[in-house]
Amino acid sequence: MSQSDSHTPIHRRSGALSSKIEREIKLSIDSGFRLPALPGISLPRCFVTSTYYDTSGYDLAHAGITIRHRIERGKQAWQLKLPLIKDRQEIEIVDRQPNPPPILQDLLFLHIGQQKLEPVATLRVWRTGVRVRSNRTPVADVTLDHVSVLKSGTVIQRFREVEIELVNGKNSALSDLERQLRRAGAEDHDGRPKLFRALSLPPPSPAPPPAPNAPVVEHVKWALARHVRWLLAHDPGARFGGEPESLHQMRVATRQLRAVLRAAGPLLVPEWADSLHSELRWLGQLLGPVRDFDVQLAYFREESAALDARDRRPLAQFIAHLETERSKAHGILLNELRSGRYLNLIRRLQQTMQDLVVIETTITLNDLAKSAFKKLKKSIERLGTLPNDVALHKLRIKIKRARYAAELVEPTAGKAATRFIKRACALQDILGRHQDAIQAEAHVRAFLKQSSNVRAAFVAGRMVERARERRKEARRTMCHLWKGLLKRGEKAWRDRP
């Protein structure tokens, strides 16, 4: 089942919600564009009316979030769309009420606060298209939209666009269809959702980095602001709990904020920085248990898919157990995300984006990156020829810190820093696979505690064997990679003022 087809029903007091990942490509077209012949079946022509809601200052739009009331063939539903790396998560509740349901507004608490959501645009769309098939299997929907934008009942704008949305296939299917549509005359799209075009809003994008010669504090503020926005963007999805990647990205943002504070330590008032760092550690510890269950669930589901039907049975019950425990852990997290402590942390982070508490110093960005690299270099030199698992895990942490410090200086250091970052990411990924394989064995031991029959023991043995092979493969690769990383680091940071 593809991500775009998988729905996660969540039952709350307001009714049943569903969630799916929306993976699509938009293309611009002129008035003469026609869909080329595509293998598949024609989708029924439909008329859709969508009324979008936002605050008076378009706070949701600026965060890349949309909420709308949609009417199609008599069905009325509220849809909330959240950013998710290159995709979007769509949360839907079938509901006829005229105002955004409280359950969706609760997810947007950090973005709207006490403000009222009000209608900002109504779009009417005539949609035609094709459900493209490959070997009789649906792959993607290619749709042609004729959009009318209404304000006070009057059409103020019209435009057309074509969309390719993955239904059940690989991402390469989107690229193949995109090439066909471009040959038919479609062109680059600016990436804005329909609402942004209707309101003439620019696409949400991060602020550009400061000029290379800007004060070091400005670069630190820019880096912190980027990660704060990333955290805030994924807060609603983490609250909802239906898509693991939202919570993962929120945790990543938390770690990156801590890393920037650590790298910029010599610039900051220690008491202020330590306090903020401590609160971010607290948030990371809250997110950790739910993320750990997500990792375990992904691991056992993947292992289950590779097994014969009879060998899957012992895993099915354990996966259900993990899902129950994950739900409990998410409930605890949700309570904390409503707490005064969390809200105070968010306020502090938002203030930090504007006003850092710094000390007078002559330290440069390059000094910060060079210091982190020296610590990494010492760690690698102490590893020896057969480093143990604990040492490799610590090395991964040092690589992350050196990488985040390099990202801080990248706008001023140029290609040398970029090459170092690329190498660091590659080695970090390999060490991550090694650590995942170690954790996999721990997951298997937990599985055996829950399932002690002979078939379960046999399945566990197979999983441990695969995990250990992955560890060996990671070890065979990493030594070459860290030698290359040292070379890139020496070149990036030597002889620089």
Summary of the structure (lengths in Angstrom):
residues: 497
radius of gyration: 25.1
end to end distance: 53.8
largest distance: 73.6
contacts: 1532
relative contact order: 0.09
helix: 57%
strand: 21%
